[in-house]
Amino acid sequence: MVSCCFTMSGVYRGSVFAVALIFCSFILTTVAQTSSPSTTPIPCAQRSNTSCDECLKNVTCLWCTPTSQCIDYPTRNILPPSSVCPLNDARWGLCWVNFQILIITMSVLAGVIIIAIFVCVCCCCKCERIGNKKEDAKVERQTRARKARQKERRTEMQLRHDEIRHKYGLAKDNPYARMDDH
C-alpha cells in the first residue's frame, strides 16, 4: 500500500510538486518578510555542518539531515534524487517541512478536494434531475387536467347541440343520414 504512493506517474508527481512548491513559497514568503534580508548569499556548500536553519536562510539550498550537508537544490529534477539525499530526510524552505510527508499530505488533500467536487457535481445533477422530474410531473398533471376539461366541454357542447337539434326536429335517427333527407 505504501509503495503505490511512490510509483506516481510523472505528470501526477509534477502536479503534486507544483502544489508543494506553491505551499512552500507561501511559507517562505511569510518567513522572508519577517527576517532581515542578507546582502550577499553565502554559497550552500559553506553552510554544511552548521544547522538546518542556517542552511535554509538561502532559498536555493537543500539541507540533508543525516549527513548535515547543505547543498544546492538540484533544479534539473523536480524532486531531489535519493542519491543526493533521501526524500524523507531532505529539507527545503523550512526545517520542519519533510518532502515525503508534504507529498503524501498534498496528494491526500488533492484527492479529498477532487472527491468533494465530484460529490457536489453529482448532488447538483441529482437535485436538478429531481427538480426536472417534479416539473415534468406538474406539466403532465396540468396537461391531463386541461385535456379532461376540454373533453368535458366538448361533451357538454355536443349535448347542447343534440338538444337544439331535437327541439327543432332536426334530430337524426341515423347519425350517418344526410341532414336534407329529413
C-alpha positions as CSV (number, residue, x, y, z in Angstrom):
1,M,0.0,0.0,0.0
2,V,2.8,2.4,0.9
3,S,4.8,1.5,-2.2
4,C,2.0,2.7,-4.5
5,C,2.4,6.3,-3.2
6,F,6.0,6.4,-4.6
7,T,5.2,4.9,-8.0
8,M,3.4,8.0,-9.2
9,S,3.3,8.9,-12.9
10,G,5.5,11.8,-14.0
11,V,2.5,14.1,-14.6
12,Y,0.9,13.4,-11.2
13,R,4.3,13.8,-9.5
14,G,4.9,17.1,-11.3
15,S,1.5,18.5,-10.3
16,V,2.0,17.4,-6.7
17,F,5.4,19.0,-6.7
18,A,4.0,22.2,-8.2
19,V,1.4,22.4,-5.4
20,A,4.1,21.7,-2.8
21,L,6.3,24.4,-4.3
22,I,3.4,26.9,-4.1
23,F,2.8,25.9,-0.5
24,C,6.5,26.2,0.4
25,S,6.9,29.5,-1.4
26,F,3.9,30.9,0.5
27,I,5.5,29.8,3.8
28,L,8.9,31.1,2.7
29,T,7.5,34.4,1.7
30,T,5.9,34.7,5.1
31,V,9.1,33.8,6.8
32,A,11.2,36.0,4.5
33,Q,9.0,39.1,5.3
34,T,9.8,38.7,9.0
35,S,13.5,38.0,8.7
36,S,16.1,40.6,7.7
37,P,17.4,40.4,4.1
38,S,21.0,39.3,3.6
39,T,23.3,41.4,1.4
40,T,25.2,38.5,-0.4
41,P,24.1,34.9,-0.1
42,I,26.7,32.6,1.3
43,P,27.1,29.5,-1.0
44,C,25.3,26.4,0.2
45,A,28.5,24.3,0.5
46,Q,29.9,26.7,3.0
47,R,26.9,26.2,5.3
48,S,27.5,22.4,5.6
49,N,27.9,21.1,9.1
50,T,26.1,24.1,10.6
51,S,22.4,23.9,11.3
52,C,19.3,23.4,9.2
53,D,18.1,26.9,9.9
54,E,21.4,28.4,8.9
55,C,21.5,26.4,5.7
56,L,17.9,27.3,4.7
57,K,18.4,31.0,5.0
58,N,19.4,30.8,1.3
59,V,16.3,29.5,-0.6
60,T,18.5,27.7,-3.2
61,C,19.9,25.4,-0.5
62,L,18.7,22.0,0.4
63,W,19.5,20.5,3.9
64,C,20.2,16.8,4.2
65,T,19.6,15.8,7.8
66,P,21.6,12.5,8.2
67,T,24.7,13.9,6.6
68,S,24.3,17.5,7.9
69,Q,25.1,18.8,4.4
70,C,23.9,22.0,2.9
71,I,23.8,21.5,-0.9
72,D,22.5,23.4,-3.9
73,Y,18.9,22.4,-4.7
74,P,19.1,20.1,-7.8
75,T,16.9,22.3,-10.1
76,R,17.1,19.8,-13.0
77,N,14.9,17.4,-11.1
78,I,11.5,18.2,-9.7
79,L,12.3,16.3,-6.5
80,P,15.8,15.8,-5.2
81,P,17.0,12.3,-6.2
82,S,17.7,9.8,-3.4
83,S,21.4,9.8,-4.4
84,V,21.7,13.4,-3.3
85,C,19.5,12.9,-0.2
86,P,16.7,10.6,0.7
87,L,13.3,12.2,0.3
88,N,12.4,11.7,3.9
89,D,15.5,13.5,5.1
90,A,15.6,16.4,2.7
91,R,14.5,19.8,3.9
92,W,13.9,22.9,1.8
93,G,12.4,26.2,2.8
94,L,11.7,25.3,6.4
95,C,13.4,22.7,8.6
96,W,10.1,21.1,9.6
97,V,8.9,20.6,6.0
98,N,9.5,17.0,5.1
99,F,9.2,16.4,1.4
100,Q,7.8,12.9,1.7
101,I,5.1,13.9,4.2
102,L,4.4,17.0,2.2
103,I,3.8,15.0,-1.0
104,I,1.6,12.5,0.8
105,T,-0.4,15.3,2.5
106,M,-0.8,17.2,-0.7
107,S,-1.9,14.0,-2.5
108,V,-4.5,13.3,0.1
109,L,-5.7,16.9,0.1
110,A,-5.9,16.9,-3.7
111,G,-7.8,13.6,-3.6
112,V,-10.3,14.9,-1.0
113,I,-10.8,18.1,-3.0
114,I,-11.4,16.1,-6.2
115,I,-13.8,13.8,-4.4
116,A,-15.7,16.7,-2.8
117,I,-16.0,18.4,-6.2
118,F,-17.3,15.1,-7.8
119,V,-19.8,14.7,-4.9
120,C,-21.0,18.3,-5.3
121,V,-21.4,17.9,-9.1
122,C,-23.3,14.6,-8.6
123,C,-25.6,16.1,-5.9
124,C,-26.3,19.2,-8.1
125,C,-27.1,17.0,-11.1
126,K,-29.3,14.7,-9.0
127,C,-31.2,17.8,-7.5
128,E,-31.6,19.2,-11.0
129,R,-32.9,15.9,-12.2
130,I,-35.4,15.6,-9.3
131,G,-36.4,19.2,-9.9
132,N,-36.9,18.4,-13.6
133,K,-38.9,15.3,-12.7
134,K,-41.2,17.3,-10.4
135,E,-41.5,20.0,-13.1
136,D,-42.3,17.4,-15.7
137,A,-44.9,15.7,-13.4
138,K,-46.5,19.1,-12.8
139,V,-46.7,19.8,-16.5
140,E,-48.1,16.4,-17.2
141,R,-50.8,16.8,-14.5
142,Q,-51.7,20.2,-16.0
143,T,-51.9,18.7,-19.5
144,R,-54.1,15.9,-18.3
145,A,-56.4,18.3,-16.4
146,R,-56.6,20.6,-19.5
147,K,-57.5,17.6,-21.7
148,A,-60.1,16.4,-19.2
149,R,-61.7,19.9,-19.1
150,Q,-61.6,20.1,-22.9
151,K,-63.3,16.7,-23.2
152,E,-65.9,17.8,-20.7
153,R,-66.6,21.0,-22.6
154,R,-66.8,19.1,-25.8
155,T,-69.3,16.6,-24.3
156,E,-71.4,19.5,-22.9
157,M,-71.4,21.2,-26.3
158,Q,-72.4,18.0,-28.1
159,L,-75.3,17.6,-25.6
160,R,-76.4,21.2,-26.2
161,H,-76.3,20.7,-29.9
162,D,-78.3,17.5,-29.7
163,E,-80.9,19.3,-27.5
164,I,-81.2,22.1,-30.1
165,R,-81.5,19.6,-32.9
166,H,-84.2,17.7,-31.0
167,K,-86.0,20.9,-30.2
168,Y,-86.2,22.0,-33.8
169,G,-86.9,18.5,-35.1
170,L,-83.6,18.1,-36.7
171,A,-82.6,15.1,-34.6
172,K,-81.2,12.3,-36.7
173,D,-82.3,8.7,-36.2
174,N,-79.3,7.6,-38.2
175,P,-76.2,9.7,-37.3
176,Y,-74.9,9.0,-40.8
177,A,-78.0,10.2,-42.6
178,R,-77.9,13.5,-44.5
179,M,-79.5,16.5,-43.0
180,D,-81.5,17.3,-46.1
181,D,-83.1,13.9,-46.2
182,H,-85.0,14.7,-43.1
